[in-house]
């Protein structure tokens, strides 16, 4: 069932891409159907209305199929790949690095004063 839904998803995505490319822009006729032979098939208003409706239907089907596939996949696997992994012991953000640099810089002047006192 998942395989058939994935095939349907691929077909829907290709159809959605094609329909979006067929639409024409506000000021420029940059769509795929802007050639001379295609203009005689629909008038500008009819072509826009039909393509908008097809785009809406395809996008609803695409989103519905995506949600259905995610529900099926989440029911299939109840565990994550990372459930057995041990947590990271050190922090991964840059705040910890900044705090470590501040701590090292505070210790550095103390060691220089002790070395200057030993030279005297």
C-alpha positions in Angstrom: 0.0 0.0 0.0 2.8 2.4 0.8 4.4 1.7 -2.6 1.3 2.5 -4.4 0.8 5.7 -2.4 4.4 6.7 -3.2 3.8 6.1 -6.9 0.6 8.2 -6.7 2.6 10.9 -4.9 5.2 11.0 -7.7 2.5 11.3 -10.4 0.7 14.0 -8.4 3.9 16.0 -8.0 4.8 15.8 -11.7 1.2 16.8 -12.7 1.3 19.7 -10.2 4.6 20.9 -11.6 3.3 20.8 -15.2 0.1 22.5 -14.3 1.9 25.3 -12.5 4.2 25.8 -15.5 1.2 25.9 -17.9 -0.2 28.9 -16.0 0.6 32.3 -17.4 2.0 35.2 -15.3 0.3 38.5 -14.5 2.3 40.6 -17.0 4.5 38.3 -19.0 3.3 35.3 -21.0 6.1 33.0 -19.8 4.0 29.9 -19.3 4.3 26.8 -21.5 0.9 27.3 -23.2 1.8 30.8 -24.5 2.7 29.6 -28.0 0.4 30.5 -30.9 -1.4 27.2 -31.3 -2.3 26.9 -27.7 -4.0 30.3 -27.5 -6.7 29.2 -29.8 -7.7 26.4 -27.5 -8.8 28.6 -24.6 -9.3 32.3 -24.1 -7.2 34.0 -21.4 -9.9 34.0 -18.8 -11.0 30.4 -19.4 -7.5 29.0 -19.4 -6.7 30.8 -16.1 -9.9 29.5 -14.4 -9.4 25.9 -15.5 -5.7 25.8 -14.6 -6.4 27.4 -11.2 -9.0 24.8 -10.4 -6.8 22.0 -11.6 -3.9 23.3 -9.5 -6.1 23.6 -6.4 -7.4 20.0 -6.8 -4.0 18.6 -7.4 -2.5 20.4 -4.4 -5.3 19.2 -2.1 -4.7 15.6 -3.4 -0.9 16.1 -2.9 -1.3 17.3 0.7 -3.8 14.6 1.5 -1.6 11.9 0.2 1.4 13.3 2.0 -0.6 13.3 5.3 -1.8 9.8 4.7 1.6 8.5 4.0 3.1 10.1 7.1 0.3 8.6 9.2 0.9 5.1 7.8 4.7 5.4 8.3 4.4 6.6 11.9 2.1 3.7 12.7 4.5 1.2 11.1 7.6 2.2 13.2 7.0 3.1 16.8 10.7 3.6 17.7 13.3 5.9 16.4 16.8 5.1 15.3 18.2 7.3 18.0 16.4 5.8 20.9 19.3 3.5 21.9 22.0 6.2 21.6 23.6 7.7 24.6 23.2 11.4 25.2 26.0 13.7 24.3 28.0 14.6 27.5 29.2 18.0 26.3 27.1 21.0 25.2 26.9 21.6 21.5 26.2 25.3 21.5 28.6 28.1 21.1 27.8 29.5 24.6 29.7 26.7 26.2 32.7 27.5 24.0 32.5 31.2 25.0 32.3 30.4 28.7 35.4 28.1 28.3 37.3 30.8 26.6 36.4 33.3 29.3 37.5 30.9 32.0 40.8 30.3 30.2 41.4 34.0 29.8 40.8 34.7 33.5 43.3 32.0 34.4 45.9 33.3 32.0 46.7 36.7 33.7 47.1 34.9 37.1 49.8 32.6 35.7 51.6 35.5 34.0 51.8 37.5 37.3 53.2 34.5 39.1 55.9 34.1 36.5 56.8 37.7 36.7 57.1 37.5 40.5 59.4 34.5 40.2 61.6 36.4 37.7 62.1 39.2 40.3 
